[in-house]
Every structure is written in C-alpha cells, then in structure tokens.
Amino acid sequence: REEHPPGRRPDIHPIGSVGRIEVSERLEDGRFRIVLRGLSRVAVGELQEQPADYYRASLELRGEMLPDLQDPQVADAKSAFLMTARRYGEQILSGGLPADLLTEVLPYPVLVNRAASVLRIGVRSKQALLEMDDVEARADEAERRMMEQLASYASIERFGERRPRDPRRD
C-alpha cells in the first residue's frame, strides 16, 4: 500500500493480481523494465518473510462476475466503452497508447482492465477498481472516470480558445 522502512513488514492490499513476466530488460541503474501479462486477480493471504527482503504469500484466485456477452445491450456497452477509452487515450494520454492495447477483439474484462490500468487516477482509486468483482460495475466506474477527465479537458480547450493573444490583456 505504501513504502515502508527496512525491516518493517509491508502493508499489502488484500486484492492483487498475478501475472507472467513476458519481457525483462535490466537498466543501467540496476532497475528493470518489464512487460507483465496479467493472468488473474487474487486475494492475498498471510505474508511470510523470505531471505533477501522478499516476501511469499498464499494466494487465492478471485473470480469475476461476467456480463452476458450474448446480450445486445452488453455488446453495445462494450462498444461504447471502447470508444470512450480510445478517445481518452487520444485526448488525455495524447495518443500514447499502443494500437493493440484497446481493440474490439479483446474479451470485455481484459478491455476494461487495460483501460483502467492507464487511467490517470491515484493508486487507491485504481485499487478500488481492481477490487470490484463485477466487470460491468468496474467498466461503469472506469468509464465514469474517463468521461470526467474528458469533460475537464474539453472545458480547458474551450477556455483556451477564448484567451487573448496578447498576454498583457490576460
């Protein structure tokens, strides 16, 4: 949940995710740049300290409440979510998303999780999204957050057009 001083047990969120490291690159300063493919949400159990300041925890896979993907309303909701997420990527993230990150061929839960992972919100807010078992509720909340930021962006853009060209008249 937060940084902790050496020797003190870390305060771990109760829900996390487990993934597979697909690419690992060691940087000059000793850190690593990794590409992690998420596999499942998990409930984190008791922590056990290991040598070299690592911890081991028991994990329990966490299921998700999936929407009926055959329902036309769910298909429409997925399409609308994808459109909002793409707009968010273009306007808020300045187009900084890889083309294959958000596509219509992705399963709905994967699409929602990927979009949520790039949201410009605090760690606690992202954690709250991760902890939501219902994919539709997670999508609704992520979309609400994107729409709020898009609306703010639009307001700023409208104001920018009205700004005097001469800063002395500002």
N, C-alpha and C positions, 0 to 999 in steps of 0.2 A: 504494500500500500504506500509505503514511503521509504526513504533512505533510513538506515539505522546505523548506529555506531558499531564498529567492530566488536565482536564478542556478544552482541545482543541479538537474540532471535528476531528474524524479520517478521513483520506483521503482514501476513499473506491474505489476499482476498479469498473468500470462500468458494468462488466460482472462477475458473480459469479455462484455458484451452490447451490442448496438447497438439503438437504438430511435428512435422518432419522437416529437418534442415535439408533443403534442396541444393543450395549453393552457399559456400562459405569462402570468404576472402579475408585473409589477415591483412590488416592495415599497418602502416609503418610504425604507428604509435602503440602497437600491441593489441588494439581492439580488433573486432571482427565485424565485417559487413555480411549479413546473412539474408537469405531468402527462405522464409519459413512457410510451408503449406499447412494451414490449419486442418486438423482431422476431426476433432470433436471437442465439445465443451465438456468440462469435468468439474466435479465437486472435489475440493482439496481437503484431504484428511489430515491426520496428525503429521507434524514435521519431525524428522529425525536428522540430527546433525551428522554430517559426514566429514571425513578428512578434507583438508584444503578449503575450508569455509563453504562447502556445498551442503545443500540440504536435500533429503529424499522425503517424499510424501506419498501416502497412499492416495490413490485417485479413484473416483467412481464416475463412470461415463454418465453424462447428463443428456437425456433425450430432449426432443423439442416437439412442441405441438405444431404440426404442419397443417397448412391450409389445404383444402381440397383443390388440387391443381386442375381438376377437370371442370370446376365451376367457372363459367364465363366471367363472373364478377371478380374472381381471384386472378384470372388471366388479364383482365382489364387493369386491376390494381397493380399487377406486376409490371405491365407496360407503362402505366403512369409513373410508378416508382422509378423505373429505368430512365424515363425521360427527365424526371426531376434530378436524378443522380448525375446524368450526363450534363445537364445544364449547370449543376453545382460544380462539377469538375471543370467545365469551361470558364465559368464566371468567377467562382470563389477560389478555385485552385489554379486559375489561369491556364487551363488546359493541360495541367501537369499530370494527367493520368495516362497510363499505357492504354492503347486502343483495346486490348483484350481483357482489361480489368473488369469492365461492366458491359456484358453482352446479353442479348436475349436468349442465348442457348444455355446460359448458366441456370442451374436449379435455383428456385426462388430463395431458399435460405442462404445459399452461397452469395447470390447477388446482394441480398440485404446485409450480410456480414461484411462483404467487401466495401460496400458503400459506407457502412457505419465505421469501418476502420480508418477511412480517410476524412471523416468529419472533423472540422476544426472546433472541437469541444474539449473540455477538460477530461482528465483521466477518470474522475469519479462518474461523469456523465457517460463515458464510454463503457465503464464497468457496469453501470446500471443497465445499459443496452444489452451487454453480454449476459447479464443475469436473467433477462426476460426469457422465459421458456416458450412463450407463444410467438412464433415467427411473424404472424400478422401484426401483433401488438408492437413488436420490435421494428417492423417496417413502418408502421404508422408513426412511431416516435422518431425514428431516423428521418423520415420524410418531413415531419413537422419541423425538425431542427434545420434541415436543408432549406425549407421554404422560408423560415425566419431569416436565415442568413441571406438568402436570395432577395428577400424583400428589403433588407437593410442595404444591400449592395445597390439595388435599384434606386432607393431613396438618395443614396450618396451620389450616384450617377446623375440623377435629376438635378440635385443641388449644384453639382459641378458644372453643369451646362449654364446655370444662371450666374455663375461667378463672374465679376467684371474682369476684363482682360488686363486692365491696369491695376496692379496690386495696391496702388495708392488710394484707389476708390473702394477698396475692400472694407 
